[in-house]
């Protein structure tokens, strides 16, 4: 199989590239920069932007499957930049797949496309899209996911979307470093009652889900044209897990508590202040972040097991130990 991975130099992308190469697939990584570490593993690097449809079509030539992993993530930033990357970029990927007669497209989405501010406990695939979004990332990812699923069956293209939640791993450049930095700066407080349960996703399990979905994707497949949550089978109590992680780094567990209503109001005020002054930095709190920190987000994996054979390779406790042992 020949695969194209957009965002092949990112956290999930480079692990996916490595796994595909290890099993003998030919891989093209498409990203704006050149990544020698994946070239050395045997991948071909094609440099280009998601805005460049012609470059995408060239990269798709002779490809059997595209994994569209690249995205602009974050809880804050320029609206047009989110739209340009996540919406227009995804449209270009779909069009390039069709022009190059690629047969399969697996899109990396996010559970946040369904997050409506309420607790989601072991939520299944029937969870609807949110009607109101408090950040541009989930808004644009929801629009992109809808486009990918609507493209299923178009000119022979089979599509599906995966929604991994909070991917963690030893070389994660985002979640753990930001968590530790906030705690060391004394800017980490428990938002809400501290009992919310949250699903994590070990990086190897996220890769496994993408490969399993791709291998079984074809016209008429059970998962064609559908979206699936991907996470650990066993969720964690978020603030207990954060406390364990911090203690392993010699940092005290957070004890200060902030009611959700207070954090939400503070987030609204900070968003207004940042917008009024056109600040490019990220506010320390937003409404979306307050809800993410206080609400439960856990997901039912049975649809992914049933429809494309997903299997969790690394359970939650082992994943936590691997994470802490490697950092």
FIKE-751657 format. One record per residue: residue in one letter; z, x, y of N, C-alpha, C in turn; residue number from 1. Coordinates in steps of 0.2 Angstrom, whole numbers, padded with zeros to 4 digits. Atoms other than C-alpha are relative to their C-alpha. Layout:
N
(rec "A",(Z,X,Y),(Z,X,Y),(Z,X,Y),NUM)
...
//
This chain:
327
(rec "X",(0000,0004,-0006),(0000,0000,0000),(0000,0004,0006),1)
(rec "X",(0000,-0004,-0007),(-0004,0006,0018),(0004,-0005,0005),2)
(rec "X",(-0004,0004,-0004),(0009,0000,0030),(0000,0002,0007),3)
(rec "X",(-0001,-0002,-0007),(0010,0000,0049),(0007,-0002,0002),4)
(rec "X",(-0007,0002,-0003),(0028,0000,0057),(0000,0001,0007),5)
(rec "X",(-0001,0000,-0008),(0029,-0004,0076),(0007,0002,0001),6)
(rec "X",(-0007,-0002,-0001),(0044,0005,0083),(0003,0004,-0006),7)
(rec "X",(-0002,-0004,0005),(0044,0017,0069),(0005,0006,0001),8)
(rec "X",(-0004,-0006,-0002),(0054,0030,0079),(0007,-0003,0001),9)
(rec "X",(-0007,0003,-0002),(0069,0017,0082),(0004,0001,-0006),10)
(rec "X",(-0005,0000,0005),(0084,0015,0071),(-0002,-0003,-0006),11)
(rec "X",(0002,0003,0006),(0078,0002,0059),(-0007,0003,-0002),12)
(rec "X",(0007,-0002,0001),(0060,0008,0061),(0000,0006,-0004),13)
(rec "X",(0000,-0007,0003),(0063,0026,0055),(0003,-0001,-0007),14)
(rec "X",(-0003,0001,0007),(0074,0020,0040),(-0005,-0004,-0004),15)
(rec "X",(0005,0004,0004),(0060,0008,0035),(-0006,0004,-0002),16)
(rec "X",(0005,-0004,0001),(0047,0021,0037),(0002,0005,-0006),17)
(rec "X",(-0002,-0004,0005),(0057,0033,0026),(0000,-0003,-0007),18)
(rec "X",(-0001,0003,0007),(0060,0020,0012),(-0007,-0001,-0002),19)
(rec "X",(0007,0001,0002),(0041,0016,0012),(-0003,0006,-0003),20)
(rec "X",(0003,-0006,0003),(0036,0034,0010),(0003,0002,-0006),21)
(rec "X",(-0003,-0002,0006),(0049,0037,-0003),(-0003,-0003,-0006),22)
(rec "X",(0003,0004,0005),(0041,0024,-0014),(-0007,0001,-0001),23)
(rec "X",(0007,-0002,0001),(0024,0031,-0012),(-0005,-0003,0005),24)
(rec "X",(0004,0003,-0005),(0017,0020,0002),(-0003,0005,0005),25)
(rec "X",(0002,-0004,-0006),(0006,0027,0016),(0002,-0004,0006),26)
(rec "X",(-0004,0003,-0005),(0014,0024,0032),(-0003,0002,0007),27)
(rec "X",(0001,-0001,-0007),(0008,0023,0051),(0005,-0002,0004),28)
(rec "X",(-0005,0002,-0005),(0021,0023,0064),(-0003,-0001,0007),29)
(rec "X",(0003,0001,-0006),(0016,0015,0080),(0005,0000,0006),30)
(rec "X",(-0005,0000,-0006),(0026,0019,0096),(-0002,0004,0006),31)
(rec "X",(0003,-0004,-0006),(0025,0026,0113),(0001,0007,0000),32)
(rec "X",(-0001,-0007,0000),(0032,0043,0109),(-0002,0002,-0007),33)
(rec "X",(0001,-0003,0006),(0029,0055,0095),(0006,0002,-0003),34)
(rec "X",(-0006,-0001,0003),(0042,0057,0082),(-0001,0005,-0006),35)
(rec "X",(0001,-0006,0005),(0041,0074,0072),(0004,-0001,-0006),36)
(rec "X",(-0004,0000,0006),(0055,0070,0060),(-0003,-0005,-0005),37)
(rec "X",(0003,0005,0004),(0045,0055,0053),(-0007,0003,-0002),38)
(rec "X",(0006,-0003,0002),(0029,0065,0053),(0001,0005,-0005),39)
(rec "X",(-0001,-0005,0005),(0037,0079,0043),(0002,-0004,-0007),40)
(rec "X",(-0001,0004,0006),(0042,0065,0030),(-0007,-0002,-0003),41)
(rec "X",(0007,0002,0003),(0023,0061,0028),(-0003,-0006,0004),42)
(rec "X",(0003,0006,-0003),(0020,0047,0040),(-0005,0003,0005),43)
(rec "X",(0004,-0002,-0005),(0006,0047,0052),(0002,-0004,0007),44)
(rec "X",(-0003,0003,-0007),(0011,0044,0071),(-0006,-0002,0004),45)
(rec "X",(0005,0003,-0005),(0000,0033,0082),(0003,-0002,0006),46)
(rec "X",(-0003,0002,-0006),(0005,0033,0100),(-0004,-0005,0004),47)
(rec "X",(0003,0005,-0004),(0002,0018,0110),(0006,-0005,0002),48)
(rec "X",(-0005,0006,-0002),(0011,0003,0119),(-0002,-0006,-0003),49)
(rec "X",(0002,0006,0003),(0012,-0014,0113),(-0005,-0004,0005),50)
(rec "X",(0005,0003,-0005),(0002,-0019,0129),(-0007,0001,-0001),51)
(rec "X",(0007,-0002,0002),(-0013,-0010,0122),(-0003,-0003,-0006),52)
(rec "X",(0003,0004,0006),(-0022,-0022,0110),(-0005,0005,-0003),53)
(rec "X",(0005,-0004,0004),(-0036,-0010,0107),(0003,0006,-0004),54)
(rec "X",(-0004,-0005,0004),(-0024,0004,0102),(0003,-0003,-0006),55)
(rec "X",(-0003,0003,0005),(-0015,-0008,0091),(-0005,-0002,-0006),56)
(rec "X",(0006,0001,0004),(-0032,-0013,0083),(-0002,0006,-0004),57)
(rec "X",(0002,-0006,0004),(-0036,0005,0079),(0006,0002,-0005),58)
(rec "X",(-0005,-0002,0004),(-0019,0008,0072),(0000,-0005,-0007),59)
(rec "X",(0000,0005,0005),(-0021,-0008,0061),(-0006,0001,-0005),60)
(rec "X",(0006,-0001,0005),(-0038,-0002,0053),(0002,0002,-0007),61)
(rec "X",(-0002,-0002,0007),(-0036,-0001,0034),(0007,-0002,-0002),62)
(rec "X",(-0007,0001,0002),(-0018,-0007,0034),(0000,-0007,-0004),63)
(rec "X",(-0001,0006,0004),(-0012,-0020,0021),(0005,-0004,0003),64)
(rec "X",(-0006,0004,-0003),(0004,-0025,0030),(0003,0003,0006),65)
(rec "X",(-0003,-0003,-0006),(0012,-0023,0047),(0007,-0003,0000),66)
(rec "X",(-0007,0002,-0001),(0031,-0023,0050),(0000,0001,0008),67)
(rec "X",(-0001,0000,-0007),(0033,-0028,0068),(0007,0001,0002),68)
(rec "X",(-0007,-0001,-0001),(0050,-0020,0072),(0001,0002,0008),69)
(rec "X",(-0001,-0002,-0007),(0047,-0014,0090),(0002,-0006,0005),70)
(rec "X",(-0002,0006,-0005),(0056,-0024,0104),(0004,0003,0006),71)
(rec "X",(-0005,-0001,-0005),(0065,-0023,0120),(0006,-0004,-0001),72)
(rec "X",(-0006,0003,0001),(0083,-0026,0116),(0005,0001,0006),73)
(rec "X",(-0005,-0001,-0005),(0099,-0028,0126),(0002,-0007,0003),74)
(rec "X",(-0002,0006,-0003),(0109,-0041,0136),(-0001,-0001,0007),75)
(rec "X",(0001,0000,-0007),(0103,-0037,0153),(-0007,0004,0001),76)
(rec "X",(0006,-0004,-0002),(0087,-0031,0161),(-0005,-0004,0003),77)
(rec "X",(0005,0004,-0004),(0071,-0036,0170),(-0004,-0005,-0005),78)
(rec "X",(0003,0006,0004),(0064,-0053,0164),(-0007,0002,-0002),79)
(rec "X",(0007,-0001,0002),(0046,-0048,0165),(-0001,0006,-0005),80)
(rec "X",(0001,-0005,0005),(0049,-0032,0155),(0002,-0003,-0007),81)
(rec "X",(-0001,0003,0006),(0057,-0042,0141),(-0006,-0004,-0002),82)
(rec "X",(0006,0004,0002),(0042,-0054,0141),(-0006,0004,-0001),83)
(rec "X",(0006,-0005,0001),(0029,-0040,0142),(0001,0003,-0007),84)
(rec "X",(0000,-0004,0006),(0036,-0031,0127),(0001,-0005,-0006),85)
(rec "X",(-0001,0004,0006),(0043,-0045,0116),(-0004,-0006,-0001),86)
(rec "X",(0005,0006,0000),(0031,-0060,0120),(-0007,0003,0000),87)
(rec "X",(0007,-0002,-0001),(0015,-0052,0126),(-0002,0005,-0006),88)
(rec "X",(0001,-0005,0005),(0017,-0037,0114),(-0001,-0003,-0007),89)
(rec "X",(0000,0003,0007),(0020,-0048,0099),(-0007,-0004,-0001),90)
(rec "X",(0007,0004,0001),(0004,-0059,0103),(-0005,0006,-0001),91)
(rec "X",(0005,-0006,0001),(-0006,-0042,0104),(0001,0002,-0007),92)
(rec "X",(0000,-0002,0007),(0001,-0037,0087),(-0003,-0005,-0005),93)
(rec "X",(0003,0005,0004),(-0004,-0054,0079),(-0007,0000,0001),94)
(rec "X",(0007,0000,-0001),(-0021,-0053,0087),(-0003,0006,-0003),95)
(rec "X",(0002,-0006,0003),(-0023,-0035,0081),(0000,-0001,-0008),96)
(rec "X",(0000,0001,0008),(-0018,-0040,0063),(-0006,-0004,-0002),97)
(rec "X",(0005,0005,0002),(-0031,-0054,0063),(-0007,0004,0001),98)
(rec "X",(0006,-0003,-0001),(-0045,-0043,0071),(-0001,0005,-0006),99)
(rec "X",(0001,-0005,0005),(-0042,-0029,0058),(0001,-0003,-0007),100)
(rec "X",(-0001,0004,0006),(-0040,-0042,0044),(0006,0003,-0004),101)
(rec "X",(-0007,-0001,0004),(-0022,-0037,0039),(0002,-0006,-0003),102)
(rec "X",(-0001,0006,0004),(-0016,-0048,0026),(0007,-0003,0001),103)
(rec "X",(-0007,0002,0000),(0003,-0048,0029),(0003,0003,0007),104)
(rec "X",(-0004,-0002,-0006),(0015,-0047,0045),(0007,-0003,-0001),105)
(rec "X",(-0008,0001,0000),(0034,-0046,0044),(0003,0002,0006),106)
(rec "X",(-0002,0000,-0006),(0042,-0049,0060),(0008,0001,0000),107)
(rec "X",(-0008,-0001,0000),(0060,-0042,0064),(0002,-0004,0006),108)
(rec "X",(-0002,0005,-0005),(0068,-0056,0074),(0008,0001,0001),109)
(rec "X",(-0008,-0001,-0001),(0087,-0059,0078),(0003,-0007,-0001),110)
(rec "X",(-0004,0006,0000),(0100,-0072,0074),(0001,-0003,0007),111)
(rec "X",(-0001,0003,-0007),(0102,-0074,0093),(-0005,-0005,0002),112)
(rec "X",(0005,0005,-0002),(0087,-0085,0094),(0003,-0007,-0002),113)
(rec "X",(-0003,0007,0001),(0098,-0099,0087),(0007,0000,0003),114)
(rec "X",(-0007,0000,-0002),(0114,-0094,0096),(0001,-0005,0006),115)
(rec "X",(-0001,0005,-0005),(0120,-0109,0106),(0006,0000,0004),116)
(rec "X",(-0007,-0001,-0003),(0137,-0103,0111),(0005,-0003,-0004),117)
(rec "X",(-0005,0003,0004),(0146,-0112,0097),(0001,0005,-0006),118)
(rec "X",(-0001,-0003,0006),(0153,-0105,0081),(-0005,-0002,-0005),119)
(rec "X",(0005,0001,0005),(0140,-0102,0067),(0004,0003,-0006),120)
(rec "X",(-0003,-0003,0006),(0149,-0100,0050),(-0004,-0002,-0006),121)
(rec "X",(0004,0000,0006),(0139,-0096,0035),(-0006,-0005,0001),122)
(rec "X",(0006,0004,-0002),(0124,-0104,0044),(-0006,0001,-0004),123)
(rec "X",(0006,-0001,0004),(0108,-0107,0035),(-0006,-0001,0004),124)
(rec "X",(0006,0000,-0003),(0090,-0108,0038),(-0002,-0006,0004),125)
(rec "X",(0001,0007,-0004),(0091,-0126,0045),(0003,0001,0007),126)
(rec "X",(-0003,-0001,-0007),(0100,-0119,0061),(-0006,0000,0005),127)
(rec "X",(0005,0000,-0005),(0089,-0124,0075),(0000,0005,0005),128)
(rec "X",(0000,-0005,-0005),(0083,-0113,0089),(0005,-0003,0006),129)
(rec "X",(-0005,0002,-0006),(0095,-0113,0104),(-0005,-0004,0005),130)
(rec "X",(0003,0003,-0005),(0090,-0125,0118),(0001,0003,0007),131)
(rec "X",(-0001,-0004,-0007),(0097,-0114,0132),(0002,0007,-0002),132)
(rec "X",(-0002,-0007,0002),(0098,-0095,0132),(0003,0003,0006),133)
(rec "X",(-0004,-0003,-0005),(0110,-0085,0142),(-0002,0008,0001),134)
(rec "X",(0002,-0007,-0001),(0100,-0068,0141),(-0008,0000,-0002),135)
(rec "X",(0008,-0001,0001),(0081,-0063,0141),(-0001,0002,-0007),136)
(rec "X",(0002,-0002,0007),(0082,-0055,0124),(-0001,-0005,-0005),137)
(rec "X",(0001,0005,0005),(0086,-0070,0113),(-0006,-0005,0003),138)
(rec "X",(0006,0005,-0002),(0074,-0081,0124),(-0007,0003,-0002),139)
(rec "X",(0007,-0003,0001),(0059,-0069,0122),(-0001,0001,-0007),140)
(rec "X",(0001,0000,0007),(0063,-0066,0104),(-0001,-0006,-0004),141)
(rec "X",(0001,0006,0003),(0063,-0084,0100),(-0007,-0002,0001),142)
(rec "X",(0007,0001,-0002),(0046,-0086,0109),(-0004,0004,-0005),143)
(rec "X",(0004,-0004,0004),(0039,-0072,0099),(0001,-0002,-0007),144)
(rec "X",(0000,0002,0007),(0046,-0078,0082),(-0004,-0006,-0001),145)
(rec "X",(0004,0006,0001),(0038,-0095,0085),(-0007,0002,-0001),146)
(rec "X",(0008,-0002,0000),(0021,-0087,0088),(-0001,0003,-0007),147)
(rec "X",(0001,-0003,0007),(0023,-0076,0072),(-0001,-0005,-0005),148)
(rec "X",(0000,0005,0006),(0027,-0091,0061),(-0006,-0005,0001),149)
(rec "X",(0005,0005,-0001),(0014,-0102,0069),(-0007,0004,-0002),150)
(rec "X",(0006,-0004,0002),(0001,-0088,0065),(-0001,0000,-0008),151)
(rec "X",(0001,0000,0008),(0004,-0090,0046),(-0006,-0004,-0002),152)
(rec "X",(0006,0004,0002),(-0012,-0095,0038),(-0006,0001,0004),153)
(rec "X",(0006,-0001,-0004),(-0023,-0090,0052),(-0004,0006,-0002),154)
(rec "X",(0005,-0005,0002),(-0038,-0081,0047),(0002,0005,-0006),155)
(rec "X",(-0002,-0003,0006),(-0030,-0076,0030),(0007,0004,0001),156)
(rec "X",(-0006,-0004,-0001),(-0014,-0069,0038),(0006,-0004,-0002),157)
(rec "X",(-0007,0003,0002),(0003,-0072,0030),(0005,0003,0004),158)
(rec "X",(-0005,-0003,-0005),(0018,-0070,0041),(0007,-0003,-0003),159)
(rec "X",(-0007,0003,0000),(0037,-0072,0040),(0004,0004,0005),160)
(rec "X",(-0005,-0003,-0005),(0052,-0067,0051),(0007,0001,-0003),161)
(rec "X",(-0006,-0001,0002),(0068,-0059,0047),(0005,0001,0006),162)
(rec "X",(-0005,0000,-0005),(0084,-0060,0057),(0006,0004,-0002),163)
(rec "X",(-0006,-0003,0002),(0096,-0046,0053),(0005,0000,0006),164)
(rec "X",(-0006,0001,-0005),(0113,-0047,0062),(0004,0007,0000),165)
(rec "X",(-0004,-0006,-0002),(0121,-0032,0070),(-0001,0006,-0006),166)
(rec "X",(0002,-0005,0005),(0113,-0018,0060),(0005,0007,0001),167)
(rec "X",(-0004,-0006,-0001),(0125,-0003,0057),(-0002,0005,-0005),168)
(rec "X",(0001,-0006,0004),(0123,0014,0050),(0002,0006,0003),169)
(rec "X",(-0003,-0006,-0003),(0128,0032,0052),(-0003,0003,0006),170)
(rec "X",(0003,-0003,-0006),(0115,0036,0065),(-0002,-0005,0005),171)
(rec "X",(0001,0005,-0004),(0116,0020,0074),(0001,0002,0007),172)
(rec "X",(-0001,-0003,-0007),(0113,0025,0093),(0003,-0005,0004),173)
(rec "X",(-0002,0006,-0005),(0119,0008,0100),(0007,-0002,-0001),174)
(rec "X",(-0007,0004,0001),(0134,-0002,0092),(0006,0004,0000),175)
(rec "X",(-0006,-0004,0000),(0146,0011,0087),(0002,0004,0006),176)
(rec "X",(-0001,-0004,-0006),(0144,0023,0101),(0002,-0004,0006),177)
(rec "X",(-0003,0004,-0006),(0146,0009,0114),(0007,-0002,-0001),178)
(rec "X",(-0007,0003,0002),(0161,0002,0105),(0005,0006,0002),179)
(rec "X",(-0005,-0006,-0001),(0170,0019,0105),(0000,0002,0007),180)
(rec "X",(0000,-0002,-0007),(0165,0023,0123),(0004,-0005,0004),181)
(rec "X",(-0004,0006,-0003),(0172,0006,0129),(0007,0001,-0001),182)
(rec "X",(-0007,-0001,0001),(0188,0009,0120),(0003,0006,0003),183)
(rec "X",(-0003,-0006,-0003),(0191,0026,0126),(0000,0000,0007),184)
(rec "X",(-0001,0001,-0008),(0188,0021,0144),(0005,-0006,0001),185)
(rec "X",(-0005,0005,-0002),(0201,0007,0142),(-0003,-0006,0002),186)
(rec "X",(0003,0006,-0002),(0188,-0007,0144),(-0002,-0004,-0006),187)
(rec "X",(0001,0004,0006),(0189,-0015,0127),(0006,-0005,0000),188)
(rec "X",(-0005,0005,0001),(0199,-0031,0126),(-0002,-0006,-0005),189)
(rec "X",(0001,0005,0004),(0200,-0045,0113),(-0002,-0006,0004),190)
(rec "X",(0002,0006,-0003),(0190,-0060,0119),(0001,-0005,-0005),191)
(rec "X",(-0002,0005,0004),(0196,-0076,0112),(0006,0001,-0004),192)
(rec "X",(-0006,0000,0004),(0208,-0079,0098),(0000,0006,-0005),193)
(rec "X",(0000,-0006,0004),(0203,-0063,0089),(-0001,-0002,-0008),194)
(rec "X",(0000,0002,0007),(0200,-0073,0072),(-0008,-0001,-0002),195)
(rec "X",(0007,0002,0002),(0181,-0075,0073),(-0003,0005,-0005),196)
(rec "X",(0003,-0004,0005),(0171,-0069,0058),(-0008,0001,0002),197)
(rec "X",(0006,-0002,-0002),(0155,-0060,0060),(-0004,0004,-0006),198)
(rec "X",(0004,-0003,0005),(0141,-0054,0048),(-0003,0007,0003),199)
(rec "X",(0003,-0006,-0001),(0136,-0036,0049),(-0006,0001,-0005),200)
(rec "X",(0006,-0002,0005),(0120,-0028,0041),(0000,0007,-0001),201)
(rec "X",(0001,-0007,0001),(0120,-0011,0033),(-0007,0002,0000),202)
(rec "X",(0007,-0002,-0002),(0104,-0002,0038),(-0004,0000,-0007),203)
(rec "X",(0004,0000,0006),(0099,0000,0020),(-0001,-0007,-0003),204)
(rec "X",(0001,0007,0002),(0101,-0018,0016),(-0005,-0003,0005),205)
(rec "X",(0005,0002,-0005),(0091,-0022,0032),(-0007,0002,-0003),206)
(rec "X",(0006,-0003,0002),(0077,-0011,0025),(-0002,-0003,-0006),207)
(rec "X",(0002,0004,0006),(0078,-0019,0008),(-0003,-0006,0001),208)
(rec "X",(0002,0007,-0001),(0076,-0036,0015),(-0008,0000,0002),209)
(rec "X",(0007,0000,-0002),(0060,-0031,0024),(-0005,0002,-0005),210)
(rec "X",(0005,-0002,0005),(0052,-0022,0009),(-0001,-0006,-0005),211)
(rec "X",(0000,0006,0004),(0057,-0037,-0002),(-0005,-0005,0002),212)
(rec "X",(0004,0005,-0003),(0049,-0049,0010),(-0007,0001,0000),213)
(rec "X",(0006,-0002,-0001),(0034,-0039,0012),(-0004,0000,-0007),214)
(rec "X",(0003,-0001,0007),(0031,-0036,-0007),(-0002,-0007,-0003),215)
(rec "X",(0001,0007,0002),(0031,-0055,-0010),(-0004,-0005,0004),216)
(rec "X",(0003,0004,-0005),(0022,-0061,0005),(-0007,-0001,-0001),217)
(rec "X",(0007,0002,0001),(0005,-0070,0002),(-0001,-0007,0002),218)
(rec "X",(0001,0007,-0001),(-0003,-0086,0006),(0003,-0004,-0005),219)
(rec "X",(-0003,0005,0004),(0007,-0100,-0001),(0007,0002,-0003),220)
(rec "X",(-0007,-0002,0002),(0023,-0089,-0004),(0005,-0004,0003),221)
(rec "X",(-0005,0004,-0002),(0039,-0098,-0003),(0003,0002,0007),222)
(rec "X",(-0003,-0002,-0007),(0044,-0088,0013),(-0005,0001,0005),223)
(rec "X",(0005,-0001,-0005),(0027,-0088,0021),(0001,-0005,0006),224)
(rec "X",(-0001,0005,-0006),(0029,-0096,0039),(0007,-0002,0001),225)
(rec "X",(-0008,0002,-0001),(0048,-0096,0038),(0004,0006,0003),226)
(rec "X",(-0004,-0005,-0002),(0062,-0086,0046),(0007,0000,-0004),227)
(rec "X",(-0006,-0001,0004),(0077,-0079,0037),(0006,0004,0003),228)
(rec "X",(-0005,-0004,-0002),(0094,-0073,0041),(0001,0006,-0005),229)
(rec "X",(-0002,-0005,0004),(0099,-0056,0034),(0006,0003,0002),230)
(rec "X",(-0006,-0003,-0001),(0116,-0049,0033),(0004,0002,-0006),231)
(rec "X",(-0004,-0002,0006),(0130,-0043,0022),(0003,-0007,-0003),232)
(rec "X",(-0002,0006,0003),(0136,-0056,0009),(0007,-0002,0003),233)
(rec "X",(-0007,0001,-0002),(0154,-0054,0015),(0001,0002,0008),234)
(rec "X",(-0001,-0001,-0007),(0157,-0056,0034),(0007,0004,0001),235)
(rec "X",(-0006,-0003,-0002),(0171,-0047,0043),(0003,-0004,0006),236)
(rec "X",(-0004,0003,-0006),(0185,-0053,0055),(-0002,0005,0005),237)
(rec "X",(0003,-0005,-0005),(0177,-0045,0070),(0005,0005,0003),238)
(rec "X",(-0005,-0005,-0003),(0192,-0038,0079),(0005,0004,-0004),239)
(rec "X",(-0004,-0004,0005),(0201,-0033,0063),(-0005,0006,-0002),240)
(rec "X",(0005,-0005,0002),(0185,-0023,0059),(0000,0005,0005),241)
(rec "X",(0000,-0005,-0005),(0184,-0015,0076),(0006,0004,0001),242)
(rec "X",(-0006,-0003,0000),(0202,-0011,0075),(0001,0006,-0005),243)
(rec "X",(0000,-0005,0005),(0200,-0002,0059),(-0005,0006,0002),244)
(rec "X",(0005,-0006,-0002),(0185,0008,0065),(0003,0004,0006),245)
(rec "X",(-0003,-0004,-0005),(0194,0013,0081),(0006,0005,-0002),246)
(rec "X",(-0005,-0004,0003),(0209,0019,0071),(-0002,0006,-0003),247)
(rec "X",(0003,-0005,0003),(0198,0030,0061),(-0002,0006,0004),248)
(rec "X",(0002,-0005,-0005),(0193,0039,0077),(0006,0002,0004),249)
(rec "X",(-0006,-0002,-0004),(0211,0041,0083),(0001,-0004,0006),250)
(rec "X",(0000,0004,-0006),(0209,0027,0095),(0004,-0006,-0001),251)
(rec "X",(-0004,0006,0001),(0222,0013,0097),(-0004,-0006,0000),252)
(rec "X",(0003,0006,0000),(0217,-0004,0092),(0001,-0004,0007),253)
(rec "X",(-0001,0004,-0006),(0214,-0016,0107),(0006,-0005,-0001),254)
(rec "X",(-0005,0005,0000),(0229,-0027,0111),(0000,-0005,0005),255)
(rec "X",(0000,0004,-0006),(0225,-0034,0128),(-0005,-0006,-0002),256)
(rec "X",(0004,0006,0001),(0218,-0052,0126),(-0002,-0003,0006),257)
(rec "X",(0003,0003,-0005),(0206,-0061,0137),(-0002,-0007,-0003),258)
(rec "X",(0003,0006,0002),(0203,-0080,0135),(-0007,0000,0001),259)
(rec "X",(0008,0000,-0001),(0185,-0084,0132),(-0002,-0003,0007),260)
(rec "X",(0002,0004,-0006),(0185,-0096,0147),(0000,0005,0006),261)
(rec "X",(-0001,-0005,-0005),(0191,-0081,0158),(-0006,0005,0000),262)
(rec "X",(0006,-0005,0001),(0178,-0069,0151),(-0006,-0003,0002),263)
(rec "X",(0007,0003,-0001),(0164,-0081,0152),(-0001,-0001,0008),264)
(rec "X",(0001,0001,-0007),(0168,-0085,0171),(-0001,0007,0003),265)
(rec "X",(0001,-0007,-0003),(0170,-0066,0174),(-0008,0002,-0001),266)
(rec "X",(0007,-0001,0001),(0153,-0064,0166),(-0005,-0003,0005),267)
(rec "X",(0004,0004,-0005),(0145,-0077,0177),(0000,0003,0007),268)
(rec "X",(-0001,-0003,-0006),(0152,-0069,0192),(-0004,0007,0001),269)
(rec "X",(0003,-0006,0000),(0146,-0052,0187),(-0008,0000,0000),270)
(rec "X",(0008,0001,0000),(0128,-0058,0183),(-0002,-0002,0007),271)
(rec "X",(0002,0002,-0007),(0127,-0066,0201),(0001,0006,0004),272)
(rec "X",(0000,-0006,-0004),(0133,-0050,0209),(-0005,0005,-0001),273)
(rec "X",(0005,-0005,0002),(0121,-0039,0199),(-0007,-0002,0003),274)
(rec "X",(0006,0002,-0002),(0107,-0050,0203),(-0001,0000,0008),275)
(rec "X",(0000,0000,-0008),(0111,-0052,0222),(-0002,0007,0002),276)
(rec "X",(0001,-0007,-0002),(0111,-0033,0223),(-0006,0004,-0004),277)
(rec "X",(0006,-0003,0004),(0096,-0030,0211),(0002,0006,-0003),278)
(rec "X",(-0002,-0006,0004),(0106,-0018,0201),(-0003,0001,-0007),279)
(rec "X",(0003,-0002,0007),(0098,-0009,0186),(0005,0001,-0005),280)
(rec "X",(-0005,-0002,0005),(0114,-0005,0177),(0002,-0007,-0003),281)
(rec "X",(-0002,0006,0004),(0121,-0017,0164),(0007,-0002,0002),282)
(rec "X",(-0007,0003,-0002),(0136,-0028,0170),(0005,0002,-0006),283)
(rec "X",(-0005,-0001,0005),(0152,-0024,0160),(0001,-0006,-0004),284)
(rec "X",(-0001,0007,0004),(0153,-0043,0155),(-0006,-0004,0003),285)
(rec "X",(0005,0006,-0001),(0140,-0057,0154),(0002,-0006,-0003),286)
(rec "X",(-0001,0006,0004),(0141,-0075,0148),(-0002,0001,-0007),287)
(rec "X",(0002,-0001,0007),(0131,-0070,0133),(0005,0004,-0004),288)
(rec "X",(-0004,-0005,0003),(0142,-0055,0129),(0007,-0004,-0002),289)
(rec "X",(-0006,0004,0001),(0158,-0066,0131),(0000,-0004,-0006),290)
(rec "X",(0001,0005,0005),(0152,-0079,0119),(-0001,0004,-0007),291)
(rec "X",(0001,-0004,0006),(0146,-0065,0106),(0006,0003,-0002),292)
(rec "X",(-0006,-0003,0002),(0163,-0057,0106),(0005,-0005,-0002),293)
(rec "X",(-0005,0005,0002),(0173,-0073,0104),(-0002,-0005,-0006),294)
(rec "X",(0003,0005,0004),(0162,-0084,0093),(-0001,0003,-0007),295)
(rec "X",(0002,-0002,0007),(0159,-0083,0074),(-0007,0000,-0001),296)
(rec "X",(0007,0000,0002),(0142,-0078,0068),(-0001,0003,-0007),297)
(rec "X",(0001,-0003,0007),(0140,-0077,0049),(-0005,-0005,-0003),298)
(rec "X",(0006,0003,0002),(0125,-0082,0039),(0000,-0001,-0008),299)
(rec "X",(0001,0001,0008),(0120,-0089,0021),(-0006,0004,-0002),300)
(rec "X",(0006,-0004,0002),(0109,-0077,0012),(-0004,-0003,-0006),301)
(rec "X",(0003,0003,0006),(0105,-0089,-0002),(-0008,-0001,0001),302)
(rec "X",(0007,0001,-0001),(0088,-0094,0006),(-0004,0007,-0001),303)
(rec "X",(0003,-0007,0001),(0083,-0075,0006),(0000,0002,-0007),304)
(rec "X",(0000,-0002,0008),(0088,-0072,-0012),(-0005,-0005,-0004),305)
(rec "X",(0004,0005,0004),(0079,-0088,-0018),(-0007,0001,0001),306)
(rec "X",(0007,0000,-0001),(0063,-0086,-0009),(-0004,0007,0000),307)
(rec "X",(0004,-0007,0001),(0059,-0067,-0009),(0004,0005,-0003),308)
(rec "X",(-0003,-0004,0004),(0072,-0060,-0020),(0004,0006,0003),309)
(rec "X",(-0004,-0005,-0004),(0083,-0051,-0007),(0006,0001,-0004),310)
(rec "X",(-0007,-0001,0003),(0098,-0042,-0015),(0004,0005,0004),311)
(rec "X",(-0004,-0005,-0003),(0112,-0033,-0006),(0001,0006,-0004),312)
(rec "X",(-0002,-0006,0003),(0113,-0015,-0011),(0006,0003,0001),313)
(rec "X",(-0006,-0003,-0002),(0128,-0010,-0002),(0005,-0005,0003),314)
(rec "X",(-0005,0005,-0002),(0143,-0022,0000),(0004,0002,0006),315)
(rec "X",(-0003,-0001,-0007),(0153,-0023,0016),(0005,0005,0000),316)
(rec "X",(-0005,-0006,0000),(0168,-0012,0011),(-0003,0007,-0001),317)
(rec "X",(0003,-0007,0001),(0157,0002,0005),(-0004,0002,0006),318)
(rec "X",(0003,-0001,-0006),(0146,0000,0020),(0004,0003,0006),319)
(rec "X",(-0005,-0002,-0005),(0161,0002,0032),(0002,0007,-0002),320)
(rec "X",(-0002,-0006,0002),(0167,0017,0022),(-0006,0005,0001),321)
(rec "X",(0005,-0004,-0002),(0150,0025,0023),(-0001,0001,0007),322)
(rec "X",(0000,-0001,-0007),(0149,0022,0041),(0005,0004,0003),323)
(rec "X",(-0006,-0005,-0003),(0166,0030,0045),(0000,0007,-0003),324)
(rec "X",(0000,-0007,0003),(0163,0044,0033),(-0005,0004,0002),325)
(rec "X",(0006,-0004,-0002),(0147,0049,0041),(0000,0001,0007),326)
(rec "X",(-0001,-0001,-0007),(0153,0049,0059),(0005,0004,0002),327)
//
